[in-house]
Amino acid sequence: MNRKEFSSVGSLCNKLKEYSAVDPSLYEKFHVKRGLRKSDGTGVTAGITKICNVHGYLMNEGEVEPIPGELIYRGYNINDLVSNVEKEGRYGFEEVVYLLLFGNLPSKTELESFRKYLAESRELPDNFAEDMILKAPSRNIMNKMSRSVLALYSYDDNGEDTSLESEMNKAVNLIAKLPVIMTFAYQVQQRHYYNKSMIIHPCRNEEGTAQTILSLLRRDREYTPEEAHLLDILLMIHAEHGGGNNSTFTCRVLTSSGTDAYSAYAAAIGSLKGPKHGGANIKVAQMMDDFRNNISNWEDDTEVSNYIRKTILRETNDGSGLIYGMGHAVYTLSDPRAVILKRKAFELAQGTEFEKEFMLIDAIERLTPQVFREIKGEGKTICANVDLYSGFVYKMLGIPHDLFTPLFAVARMAGWSAHRMEEMMTGGRIIRPAYKAVAGKREYTDIENR
């Protein structure tokens, strides 16, 4: 069959759609937990972890009772981790990485040694940047990061070694290298697809992760302490979010099969790229462009409410009916990450040209639950999630849209690593949920009679 003869692929796909259609009532009939979620929206328990607790509701008499959200890393509340770093005027991402990987907060000496090890591990293998990034540009940085992680397997003489010590070395090396891969991939993308200048800076060992990212992205390598500390907090709050989120679960699923670390982490990056997961921050940014362009008075709650209503009714933006950045699978009254980011965003925006836009986002957060209840007639409690403010903060830091989700991946590499090693140590069984087959039996028809 040549290309012309295969032009009927559209009709073949339509036949596939017709054959693949599933009667929605079957999900209820066979008690299928679609998306591994129960009918009340809570997740199916698939494992046990000591790494992170994402707490957003209580079950009271079989019903979900909304509570302020909590995010706990190895027993430590994210608010305490962030506030103490702020109080002491230092960077906290490396401390969070250490905590997630090794289970305890480091001493001052341990943290300094760990920071030095990360800095020394950032350098990419000889010719890696040229062969894997420069020679094969990608429009999407996430795809390039996933490919690069897979490619690093070829540079590891012990790629199949799954001993805990070897896995820890792989994890630390990838946590160190991913920011460099991301920034290099971005520079190459800008040159190849947008005809812009490409500047590749060398790493500086005295800089931490947040500083390194800003230093490699900016032509003059200049940034303020306030900017670096804000990005550091973004990395801290994105570093981990429990074993049930899609990308972490993906990492654990692959790990349970016995595959190598690079395959598991590359798959997790692919999962995070999706707009229903890490890619949601791009959707928020696109939605905010639509709101800014179509609401004349950002300070008028009535006008903002009316536009939210039109958006929910699929009359504006991308027609999805979604207010991106609002609602979460676990959090009900509040997302602690969004609370932290909102505070930091206001601190940075106050008195600048960004303050007006901050107030528009605040209005969307305030008004959406009310409009949602009016339209849907439901009493479900919804709150802002981290994506509502993360893109705005990135924007104030001068970070382009193309790097919103990759930065998420840079941070979440720490959580994926911790969960992979926990799965290896405690899982002990390949993750294999069941699917109910509902296709009826069919008699074989010989080719002359089809």
N, C-alpha and C positions, 0 to 999 in steps of 0.2 A: 504494500500500500504506500503510494507516494504522498507528498505533502498535500497536493490538491485533492486527492481522493479522501484524505483524512480530514478535510475541511468540515465534515459532518460531526466533528467532535462535540459541537454544541448540542446537537440532538441526542448524541450518546449520553452526554452529561444529564440531559433532561430525563432520559430513561432511568439513569442511575438514581437521580433524585426521587423519581416516582417509586422505584423499587425499595429505596432506603427509608422511605417515610415510615415513622413509627407512631402508632396511635398513642397519644399522650396518656390515655386512661390505663395503658399497660404499666406505666411506672408506678401508679398507685396499686394496681392489682397485684403486682409482684413485689411490692414494698421496696422498690429501688430507691436508693439514696443518691439522687442525681447530684453530681459534683461532690460526692462524699459528704453531703449535708442532709441533716434531718429535716422533717417537714416544718419545724419551727425556726429553721435557719441556722441552728447550731451545727458544729462540725461533728462528723463521726470520729470517735476516738480510735486512732490507728497506731498509737505508740505512746511511749513514756519518755520524758526528757527531763534533764536537770539543767538545761542550758538557759531556757527562757520561758517566762510566763506572760502571755498576753491576756489580760483580764478585763472584760468589758461589760459583764452582766452577771446576775445571780439567777439561779433557777428556784422559783418560789411556787410551790404547789403545782409544778409542771409548767409554769409560765415564766417567760423571760422578764426579769426585773432589772431595768436599766440602772447602771451605777457609773460614776466617773471612771474613765479608763486608767489602767495601770500597765506599765511595761517594765518587766523585771528581768535584769540580766544576772544570771547566777546568784539570785537572791537579793541583788541590789536594785533599788528603784532608779529608773533612768533620770528622774528629777534630781535625786541625790547625786548621781554621777555627774550630771551637767552642772548643777549649782556649785558643787565643790570645785570643779575645774575653773568655773567662772570666778569664784571667790579668790582662788589662788593665782589667777591670771596666767594659767598655763594651758597647754594643748592636751586633749583627752582621748583622741581617737586611738592612739597607740596603746594607752592604758586599757581601753575597752577591748581591743584586739587581744591583748595579753589575758585579760579576764575571761573572755569567751573561749580562748584556746586552752588555757591551763587551769581554769576553774577558780582562781583566786586573784585578788588585786595584788599587783607587784609592789615590792618595796622600792624605795627611791633608787637604790643601786640596780635592782633587777630591771626597773623600767628604763634606766639610762642604757643598760647593756642591750636591752631589747630594741630600743630606738636605734642604737648604733648598728645592730645586726640588720634591721630593716633597711636602713640607709645604704649599707654596703651591698644589699641584695637587689637593689633597684636596677642595677646595670643589666641590660639585655645581653644575651649571648652574642658572640662575634657574628657579624653579618645578618643577625636576625631582623633588625629594622629594615635593612635593604631588601632582603629576600622575602620576608613575610608581610611587610607593611608597605614599603615604598613601591615595590613592583606589582602589587595587587591592591590598588585603592578600592575602597568600599563606600557607597553612598551612606550606608548605615553603620555607625561606629560599633553598635552592639554585635553585629555579624562579624566585624573585623576582630573584636575582642574574643569572641567565641572561637574563631578560626585560629587566632594567635595562641590561645590557651591550649588548643589541641596540638598546635605545631610545637609547643614547648616540650611535648612528650618526646619528640625526636632528639631533643638536646639533653635529655635526662638518661644517663647510663643505667639508672635504676627505676625506669618508668613503671615497671610492673611490680616493684617492691611495695607491698602493702603493710609492712611492719609499722608500728605506731611512730617510731622515730623517723622513718622515711616519709611517712604521711605528714608529719609535723613540719619537716623540712620543705616538702612540696608546698604546703599551705602557706608558710611564712614567705617563701619565695614568690608565690603568686600574689599574695597580698601586697608585697613590695613592688612587684613589676607591673601590676595591672594599671596603676595610674600613669605609668610611663607609656605603656602600650596605648592607652586611651588618648593621651595627648598627642603622641606621634601619629596615630591613625587620623585624628582630627586635622592635624596640619597637612597630611597627605590628601585628605578629602578636600580641603579648601583649595589646594593647588590644582588638583586634577579635575574637579567638577565645577569649581567656581572661579578659576583663573586668578586666584589670589596668591600672594607671596607665602612661601612656606619657610618657617623658621624652626629649626630643631636645636633646642638648647641642651647642653649637658646637665646631668643631675648634680646637685650640690648636697654633699653628705650632711651639712649642718642644718638642712631644712627637714622638717617633719612632713607627714603626708599631705596635709592641707596646704602647707607652704609650697611644697614641691609642685602640686597641681597648678596653683596660681602662677608660680615661677615659670613653669614650662609652657603655660598657655599664653602668657603676656609677652609681647615683643620686647618690652623694656625690662621684664622680669620684676617689676616693681609692684608692691602691694602693701597695704597698711596692716598693722597688727590686728585692727578690728575686723578687717576683711578675712584674714587668715583664721582668726578665732571663730568667726561666724561659720565659715566653711567647715572647720573642725567639728563644730557642734552638729552640723548637718550630717557629717560622716558618722558621728557617734550615734545619732538617733536612727540612722538607716542601717546600722551594722547588723542588726538581728531583729527577728520578729516571730520567733517560735517555729516549731517544726511543721505546722500545718499550712503555712503559706505556699503558694504554688511552686515557686522556684526552689525553696528549701526542701519541700516534699519531693520534687523532681530529683534533687541531688541525693536524697535518701533512697529513693526508688532505684536509681542507677547503682548507688553504693551497695544496696542489698543484693544486687546481681553478682557482685564480685569484680566489677569492672575497675579500671584504673582511675586515679584521681582526676587526670586531665579530662577524661570523657565525662565524668560526673559534673565537674565544674563548668565545662563548656555547655552542657545541657541546661544547667541552672541559668546561665546567662541567656540562653535562647528562650527559656521560660519567662524570665524577668522582662524581656523585650516586649512582651505582649501588652496591648493597651488596657487589658483588664487587670494587669498586675503593675509592674514597674513603669510601663509605658504610659500609665494614666497621667503622669505629670505633664506629658506633652499634650494630652487631651485637655487638661485644665488650661494650659497656656493658649491653646487654640480657641477654647471657649471664651477666655478672657478677652482675646482679640475681638471676638464677635460682640461681646457685651460692651466693650469700650466704644466700638464703632457704631452701635445701634441704640445706645442709651444716651440721650442728650444731657440730662442732668443727673450725674452720678450720686448726688446728695439727696435726691428725691426718692424716698422709700416706695412711694406709690408707683413711680415709673419703673424702678428696679423690680418691684414685685410683679408688675404686669409683664415685664420681659422674661422673668423667671417662669411665669405661668405659660407664656408662649413657648418657651423652650421645653418645658415638661410635656406640653401638648404636641411636640414634634413640629412646631411651626418655624423654629429658628435653629441657628448653629448647624449641627450635622444631621439633624432630624432624628436623633436617637432617643430623644425624650429624657436624656440624662443630664443632671447637673453634676458635672465632673468635679471631684474633690469633696462631694457631700455623700455621707453614708459609708459604712464599713461593715465587713462580715462579722466582726467581733465587738468593736467599740459601739457604745450606744449614746451615753450622755456626752462623752468627750474622748478624743484621741490624744493621749499625753504628748505625742510627738507634735501634733498640730498646735497644742497649747504652748509648747516651748517655742516653736518656730514663729507663731504669731507674736509672741512677746519680743523675740529677737528682730522680727521683721519691722515691728513698730519702732523699735529703738533706732534702727538704721534708716527708716523712711521718714521719721519725724523731722519736720523742717526742711525737707527736700522736695524735689519735683515728684517723688514717688508717694508722698503722703496721701494725695488724692486717690491714687489707685489702691492704696492699702485700705482706705475707707470704703471703696467700692467692694473689695473682697470681703471686708467685714460685714457689709450690708447683705451680700449674698449668703454668708454664713448665718446671719440672724434671720433672714426672711425666708429662706428655702424651706425649712421645716414647716412653717405655717402654710405656705402656698401648697406644699406637697399634701398636707392634711386636707386642705380645702378641695383639692382636685381628686385625690385618691380616696378620701373619706376613711383613711386608716389612721390609727393612733400610734403607728410605729415611730419610735424615737430615732432620729437620725442626727448626726453631728458632722462637723468638718473633719476630714481625714488629712493626713500629712501632705497629700498632693495639692491641697488647696493653697498652701502657703509656700511649698518648696520651690515651685517654679518662679514665684515672685521674688524669693530670696536670691535664687540663681540669677535672675534678671538684674537685680540691684548689684550683684557682684560682677556683672558683665559677662556671665557665662552663657554661651549660645544654646539655643534649643537642642541642637544635635547632641549636646553633652548632658542633658538633664538625666536621662535614663542610664547612660554609661556611668555617671557619678554614683548613682544608686548601686550599680553593680560593683564598683570599686569598694564601696563601703560594705555591701552585703557579702563580699567574699569572705569576710571574717566569720559571719554566721554560718555560711555554707560549710566552711572548713570544720567548724566545731561540730556541726550536725553530722557531717560525713564520718568523723572519727567516733562520735558517739554511736552511730548506726553500726559501725564496724565492731565496736566493743560490746554493744548490748543488744543489737537487733537479732542476729542469728538466724534469720529466715528471710527468703526473698519475698518482697512485697508483691502480692498478686491478688488483687480484688477480682471478684467474679462479675461477669456480664451475662444476663439472662438472654439466651438465644430464642428468638420468636419467629424465625423464618421457617415456613412449612417445608415438608419434603417435596421434591420435584423429580419427575421421571426424566431420565436422560433422553434427549432427542438427537438422532443422528444428523450429521451436518447437512445432508441433502434435504432434510425436511424442516429445517429451522426457518 
